[in-house]
């Protein structure tokens, strides 16, 4: 997996030379996806040594959210989606590196399955919410979205699901003492919530 990083870096350099703006953006998006899937595999492998470099400390939710949003800015622009961030100035105790993995996976899914409308991210009563106006998830699939390798109807429909993202997010959240949940209706979008019950934090 580490060896894949070299041709990805080379591809980024080559794309920077492309003069056609539209083609350049499309290529940048595809390389970004390849890079993201490669990182996903690395993070999955690192789960085995999760506690080796765990650093739990106070973090500002707004800073974490904006860091991930900036990374995916190109996708919002290309897809014409609006972004609504509010009530995010709150502090949580977490491991920044691992929590950003969860945020990236959730936001990536929202962008993947939201073709029009908006994505809203806000903090309310101890939980962070990521709400989209996307395809929504069938009831039968909702029960299994956190299973390893499960892609569901939407994954088969778009051929874009690895079946690892939400599984990884759930495993990380459990290790950090956070609680991740999904509420969704077909055709009306999906809301992912991440709760932070302090009494369950893991300090190993």
C-alpha beads as a LAMMPS data file, in Angstrom:
LAMMPS data file: protein, C-alpha beads

204 atoms
203 bonds

1 atom types
1 bond types

-500.0 500.0 xlo xhi
-500.0 500.0 ylo yhi
-500.0 500.0 zlo zhi

Masses

1 110.0

Atoms # bond

1 1 1 0.000 0.000 0.000
2 1 1 2.852 2.390 0.791
3 1 1 4.291 1.747 -2.678
4 1 1 1.025 2.961 -4.240
5 1 1 1.741 6.380 -2.713
6 1 1 4.660 6.949 -5.117
7 1 1 2.676 6.786 -8.394
8 1 1 -0.063 8.859 -6.735
9 1 1 2.459 11.611 -5.950
10 1 1 3.834 11.359 -9.506
11 1 1 0.319 11.616 -10.945
12 1 1 -0.326 14.783 -8.931
13 1 1 2.779 16.375 -10.433
14 1 1 1.766 15.362 -13.962
15 1 1 -1.775 16.693 -13.516
16 1 1 -0.412 20.042 -12.372
17 1 1 0.934 20.452 -15.929
18 1 1 -2.495 19.967 -17.567
19 1 1 -3.702 23.230 -19.087
20 1 1 -7.364 22.369 -19.698
21 1 1 -8.996 23.550 -16.455
22 1 1 -12.038 21.256 -16.571
23 1 1 -9.952 18.186 -17.401
24 1 1 -7.452 19.129 -14.698
25 1 1 -10.199 19.328 -12.022
26 1 1 -11.652 15.991 -13.094
27 1 1 -8.252 14.328 -12.929
28 1 1 -7.546 15.919 -9.535
29 1 1 -10.807 14.495 -8.213
30 1 1 -9.999 10.980 -9.408
31 1 1 -6.464 11.089 -7.982
32 1 1 -7.927 12.399 -4.701
33 1 1 -10.264 9.376 -4.600
34 1 1 -7.401 6.956 -5.250
35 1 1 -5.371 8.613 -2.500
36 1 1 -8.334 8.465 -0.106
37 1 1 -8.959 4.759 -0.731
38 1 1 -5.245 4.072 -0.222
39 1 1 -5.315 5.949 3.099
40 1 1 -8.428 4.005 4.069
41 1 1 -6.562 0.720 3.693
42 1 1 -3.598 2.044 5.693
43 1 1 -5.886 3.208 8.490
44 1 1 -7.638 -0.149 8.497
45 1 1 -4.289 -1.911 8.910
46 1 1 -3.235 0.487 11.677
47 1 1 -6.292 -0.402 13.746
48 1 1 -4.310 -3.337 15.123
49 1 1 -1.924 -0.926 16.853
50 1 1 -4.602 1.664 17.689
51 1 1 -3.404 2.433 21.220
52 1 1 0.304 2.701 20.351
53 1 1 0.144 6.373 19.387
54 1 1 -3.200 7.411 20.893
55 1 1 -3.214 11.005 22.142
56 1 1 -6.421 12.089 23.878
57 1 1 -6.770 15.796 24.505
58 1 1 -9.209 18.684 24.190
59 1 1 -9.988 19.670 20.601
60 1 1 -12.243 22.313 19.088
61 1 1 -14.948 20.747 16.925
62 1 1 -15.084 23.708 14.544
63 1 1 -11.352 23.480 13.781
64 1 1 -11.595 19.745 13.066
65 1 1 -14.653 20.095 10.828
66 1 1 -13.173 22.974 8.836
67 1 1 -9.937 21.053 8.294
68 1 1 -11.837 18.185 6.657
69 1 1 -14.190 20.479 4.727
70 1 1 -11.226 22.334 3.208
71 1 1 -9.831 19.014 2.019
72 1 1 -13.074 18.214 0.176
73 1 1 -13.772 21.774 -1.057
74 1 1 -13.269 20.817 -4.708
75 1 1 -16.102 18.285 -4.520
76 1 1 -18.559 20.825 -3.115
77 1 1 -17.685 23.188 -5.953
78 1 1 -17.830 20.566 -8.710
79 1 1 -21.148 19.128 -7.504
80 1 1 -22.712 22.518 -6.796
81 1 1 -23.598 21.582 -3.217
82 1 1 -24.117 24.193 -0.515
83 1 1 -22.469 23.804 2.900
84 1 1 -24.027 24.953 6.157
85 1 1 -21.779 24.962 9.238
86 1 1 -23.176 26.258 12.529
87 1 1 -22.988 25.911 16.325
88 1 1 -19.611 24.183 16.091
89 1 1 -17.642 26.170 18.661
90 1 1 -17.475 23.369 21.230
91 1 1 -14.672 21.392 22.852
92 1 1 -14.452 17.603 22.952
93 1 1 -11.848 15.147 24.219
94 1 1 -10.594 12.910 21.423
95 1 1 -7.573 11.807 19.410
96 1 1 -7.346 14.312 16.551
97 1 1 -5.745 11.996 13.993
98 1 1 -8.265 9.187 14.458
99 1 1 -11.268 11.492 14.802
100 1 1 -10.391 13.154 11.494
101 1 1 -10.544 9.698 9.899
102 1 1 -14.168 9.363 11.065
103 1 1 -15.069 12.840 9.827
104 1 1 -13.470 12.197 6.445
105 1 1 -15.318 8.932 5.948
106 1 1 -18.685 10.410 6.897
107 1 1 -18.248 13.536 4.767
108 1 1 -16.919 11.480 1.866
109 1 1 -20.064 9.324 1.985
110 1 1 -22.313 12.383 2.088
111 1 1 -20.599 13.833 -0.980
112 1 1 -20.667 10.482 -2.756
113 1 1 -24.423 10.014 -2.397
114 1 1 -25.628 13.635 -2.520
115 1 1 -26.076 14.827 -6.086
116 1 1 -27.924 18.053 -5.285
117 1 1 -28.938 20.154 -2.305
118 1 1 -26.753 20.638 0.738
119 1 1 -24.703 19.203 3.560
120 1 1 -25.221 20.619 7.036
121 1 1 -22.799 20.096 9.935
122 1 1 -23.623 21.273 13.439
123 1 1 -23.224 20.475 17.140
124 1 1 -26.253 20.044 19.403
125 1 1 -26.636 18.727 22.956
126 1 1 -23.353 16.847 23.102
127 1 1 -23.409 15.414 19.582
128 1 1 -21.991 16.348 16.198
129 1 1 -24.385 15.965 13.263
130 1 1 -23.577 15.611 9.558
131 1 1 -26.825 15.898 7.597
132 1 1 -27.197 15.598 3.826
133 1 1 -29.970 15.699 1.213
134 1 1 -28.703 12.616 -0.609
135 1 1 -30.129 9.283 -1.742
136 1 1 -30.893 8.047 1.747
137 1 1 -30.438 4.480 2.968
138 1 1 -32.978 1.667 2.783
139 1 1 -34.243 0.378 6.135
140 1 1 -32.898 -3.121 5.491
141 1 1 -29.419 -1.685 4.868
142 1 1 -29.434 0.629 7.909
143 1 1 -29.050 -2.357 10.212
144 1 1 -25.872 -3.451 8.437
145 1 1 -24.058 -0.251 7.385
146 1 1 -21.335 -0.719 10.017
147 1 1 -20.511 -4.276 8.948
148 1 1 -17.137 -4.844 7.295
149 1 1 -17.442 -5.156 3.526
150 1 1 -21.136 -4.255 3.417
151 1 1 -21.910 -1.819 0.590
152 1 1 -25.710 -2.058 0.478
153 1 1 -28.077 -1.024 -2.280
154 1 1 -26.498 2.424 -2.757
155 1 1 -23.022 0.937 -3.050
156 1 1 -24.160 -1.506 -5.723
157 1 1 -26.077 1.273 -7.483
158 1 1 -23.151 3.705 -7.726
159 1 1 -20.298 1.153 -7.730
160 1 1 -18.401 3.505 -5.395
161 1 1 -18.493 1.722 -2.044
162 1 1 -15.537 -0.066 -0.482
163 1 1 -17.595 -1.385 2.419
164 1 1 -14.798 -0.292 4.767
165 1 1 -15.438 3.381 5.524
166 1 1 -18.315 3.122 7.989
167 1 1 -16.932 -0.102 9.478
168 1 1 -13.665 1.696 10.190
169 1 1 -15.519 4.748 11.555
170 1 1 -17.497 2.592 13.983
171 1 1 -14.401 0.727 15.200
172 1 1 -12.518 3.985 15.790
173 1 1 -15.500 5.646 17.505
174 1 1 -15.872 2.657 19.840
175 1 1 -12.175 2.782 20.752
176 1 1 -12.386 6.529 21.445
177 1 1 -15.503 6.152 23.570
178 1 1 -17.642 8.050 21.036
179 1 1 -20.986 6.801 19.789
180 1 1 -21.774 6.940 16.071
181 1 1 -25.294 6.425 14.726
182 1 1 -27.119 6.847 11.418
183 1 1 -30.668 7.960 10.718
184 1 1 -31.896 7.946 7.132
185 1 1 -34.874 7.849 4.810
186 1 1 -34.769 6.960 1.132
187 1 1 -35.030 10.078 -0.988
188 1 1 -34.787 12.399 2.010
189 1 1 -31.143 12.158 2.960
190 1 1 -29.032 10.840 5.807
191 1 1 -27.965 12.186 9.190
192 1 1 -24.910 10.796 10.964
193 1 1 -24.500 11.668 14.633
194 1 1 -21.390 11.323 16.785
195 1 1 -21.964 11.591 20.529
196 1 1 -19.246 12.215 23.110
197 1 1 -20.139 10.630 26.459
198 1 1 -17.113 11.593 28.573
199 1 1 -17.579 8.803 31.081
200 1 1 -16.811 6.244 28.359
201 1 1 -13.562 7.728 27.105
202 1 1 -10.703 5.263 26.797
203 1 1 -7.372 6.434 28.233
204 1 1 -5.299 3.322 27.666

Bonds

1 1 1 2
2 1 2 3
3 1 3 4
4 1 4 5
5 1 5 6
6 1 6 7
7 1 7 8
8 1 8 9
9 1 9 10
10 1 10 11
11 1 11 12
12 1 12 13
13 1 13 14
14 1 14 15
15 1 15 16
16 1 16 17
17 1 17 18
18 1 18 19
19 1 19 20
20 1 20 21
21 1 21 22
22 1 22 23
23 1 23 24
24 1 24 25
25 1 25 26
26 1 26 27
27 1 27 28
28 1 28 29
29 1 29 30
30 1 30 31
31 1 31 32
32 1 32 33
33 1 33 34
34 1 34 35
35 1 35 36
36 1 36 37
37 1 37 38
38 1 38 39
39 1 39 40
40 1 40 41
41 1 41 42
42 1 42 43
43 1 43 44
44 1 44 45
45 1 45 46
46 1 46 47
47 1 47 48
48 1 48 49
49 1 49 50
50 1 50 51
51 1 51 52
52 1 52 53
53 1 53 54
54 1 54 55
55 1 55 56
56 1 56 57
57 1 57 58
58 1 58 59
59 1 59 60
60 1 60 61
61 1 61 62
62 1 62 63
63 1 63 64
64 1 64 65
65 1 65 66
66 1 66 67
67 1 67 68
68 1 68 69
69 1 69 70
70 1 70 71
71 1 71 72
72 1 72 73
73 1 73 74
74 1 74 75
75 1 75 76
76 1 76 77
77 1 77 78
78 1 78 79
79 1 79 80
80 1 80 81
81 1 81 82
82 1 82 83
83 1 83 84
84 1 84 85
85 1 85 86
86 1 86 87
87 1 87 88
88 1 88 89
89 1 89 90
90 1 90 91
91 1 91 92
92 1 92 93
93 1 93 94
94 1 94 95
95 1 95 96
96 1 96 97
97 1 97 98
98 1 98 99
99 1 99 100
100 1 100 101
101 1 101 102
102 1 102 103
103 1 103 104
104 1 104 105
105 1 105 106
106 1 106 107
107 1 107 108
108 1 108 109
109 1 109 110
110 1 110 111
111 1 111 112
112 1 112 113
113 1 113 114
114 1 114 115
115 1 115 116
116 1 116 117
117 1 117 118
118 1 118 119
119 1 119 120
120 1 120 121
121 1 121 122
122 1 122 123
123 1 123 124
124 1 124 125
125 1 125 126
126 1 126 127
127 1 127 128
128 1 128 129
129 1 129 130
130 1 130 131
131 1 131 132
132 1 132 133
133 1 133 134
134 1 134 135
135 1 135 136
136 1 136 137
137 1 137 138
138 1 138 139
139 1 139 140
140 1 140 141
141 1 141 142
142 1 142 143
143 1 143 144
144 1 144 145
145 1 145 146
146 1 146 147
147 1 147 148
148 1 148 149
149 1 149 150
150 1 150 151
151 1 151 152
152 1 152 153
153 1 153 154
154 1 154 155
155 1 155 156
156 1 156 157
157 1 157 158
158 1 158 159
159 1 159 160
160 1 160 161
161 1 161 162
162 1 162 163
163 1 163 164
164 1 164 165
165 1 165 166
166 1 166 167
167 1 167 168
168 1 168 169
169 1 169 170
170 1 170 171
171 1 171 172
172 1 172 173
173 1 173 174
174 1 174 175
175 1 175 176
176 1 176 177
177 1 177 178
178 1 178 179
179 1 179 180
180 1 180 181
181 1 181 182
182 1 182 183
183 1 183 184
184 1 184 185
185 1 185 186
186 1 186 187
187 1 187 188
188 1 188 189
189 1 189 190
190 1 190 191
191 1 191 192
192 1 192 193
193 1 193 194
194 1 194 195
195 1 195 196
196 1 196 197
197 1 197 198
198 1 198 199
199 1 199 200
200 1 200 201
201 1 201 202
202 1 202 203
203 1 203 204
